[in-house]
Amino acid sequence: MGKKILILSNNCGGLVSFRREVFEAMIAEGHHLTVSAPEDHRTDVIKAIGCEFLKTEFNRQGMNPFADIKLMLTYRRLIKKLKPDMVLTYTIKPNLYGGMACRLTHTPQVANITGLGIATERPGLLRTLTVTLYRLGLSKAQKVFFQNKENKEFCQVHKMVTSPTALIPGSGVNLERFTLQPYPPEGVIRFIFISRIQRRKGIEQYLSAAEAIKSRHPNTEFHILGRCEEAHYQARLDELSARGIVIYHGLVKDTRPYLKDIHCTIHPSFYPEGMSNVLQESCATGRPVITTDNAGCADVVEEGKNGFITRMQDTQGLIEKIEYFLQLPHSEKEAMGRYARKKMEREFDRGQVIKAYLDELR
């Protein structure tokens, strides 16, 4: 008999991009899936996959306690109405307040920690409150999946999770969608930044590095893909684009045509990551990467084999890594790309994530 599964998330776009194959595998086994999330541009895709969709609006980043209690009560009403056999939760608020609703209704929950958020970064009242919320939200979960060992260790040290846990390779990468591409020829060396345009994703370091490198290596290009989420960066992007320092493509639906012509992906994030999808997809395409020692970023890289790691918010360190990469023989850059693909096949295949979920459901 198929099971009724309720999925709680803060957006449809992430579910489509990173969890689609998991949901399709569940549907193929005869389970009925209902997604509760705010409506966005990928909601129709959620429905096309075969999931029922229930619109649940809330502020992803707000910290209004009354609004958060309202969200928890909304989830509890939803669970009582649907009577799911299992609830899958993704992202912070669904994990916390969906977990509380599961606890109150005695419903099995499987949570996925896609990152702990900035509230846990520094000691203080905000961290204490967040730790308490995690204890309340996840204390009765059937299983908690972590995407990197740093998040798992933090939660265990602070006794935020007492349920059974497991490490999975982030969301994994779809190796059939992101296939190994021929490495671009020598000539103009192209770098790319793929992310939301915001400070904590390292855009400041990328733009500064691009200016420094272009002044010394005119035969380089610095591409940028992503929505400008912090408005003050738009003027800077326009100015650097006009000067030929960067090439800004805006938000694109498919990164593969851009990765095909790129020699190296740069991801200087100091945002609380789960496991960087940008790095996984770049490596699966056969592209070396340069990233930071941030949890969920460094995990994807073997220094000197498929990429390089620099310190977070270290612009000079990033410049030095780019300079080093430029000096490598073309054959060595290409070999790093091949190793990157093999590493993804060995450690980050999305099939591993699908299996983990299906095993837990069974």
Salt bridges, closest charged atoms under 4 A:
GLU21 OE1 - ARG350 NH1 2.79
GLU24 OE2 - ARG20 NE 3.00
GLU29 OE1 - HIS31 NE2 3.77
GLU29 OE2 - ARG362 NH2 2.45
GLU39 OE1 - LYS55 NZ 3.67
GLU52 OE1 - HIS32 NE2 3.73
GLU57 OE2 - LYS55 NZ 3.97
ASP68 OD1 - LYS93 NZ 3.02
GLU121 OE2 - ARG200 NH2 2.50
GLU150 OE2 - LYS149 NZ 3.72
GLU204 OE2 - ARG236 NH1 2.58
GLU211 OE1 - ARG236 NH2 3.56
GLU211 OE2 - ARG243 NH1 3.18
GLU221 OE1 - ARG190 NE 3.07
GLU221 OE1 - HIS223 NE2 2.81
GLU229 OE1 - ARG196 NH1 3.88
GLU229 OE2 - ARG227 NH1 3.50
GLU239 OE2 - ARG243 NH1 2.80
ASP254 OD1 - ARG177 NH2 3.66
ASP254 OD2 - ARG256 NH2 2.77
ASP261 OD1 - LYS260 NZ 3.51
GLU273 OE2 - LYS201 NZ 3.05
GLU273 OE2 - HIS267 NE2 3.42
ASP299 OD2 - LYS149 NZ 3.72
GLU302 OE1 - LYS305 NZ 3.80
GLU302 OE2 - LYS343 NZ 2.97
GLU302 OE2 - ARG346 NH2 3.67
GLU303 OE2 - LYS321 NZ 3.07
ASP314 OD2 - ARG311 NH2 2.94
GLU323 OE2 - ARG216 NE 2.80
GLU323 OE1 - HIS217 NE2 2.76
GLU345 OE2 - ARG341 NE 2.96
GLU347 OE1 - LYS343 NZ 3.02
GLU347 OE2 - ARG346 NH2 3.41
ASP359 OD2 - LYS355 NZ 2.72
ASP359 OD1 - ARG362 NH1 3.27
GLU360 OE1 - LYS143 NZ 2.87
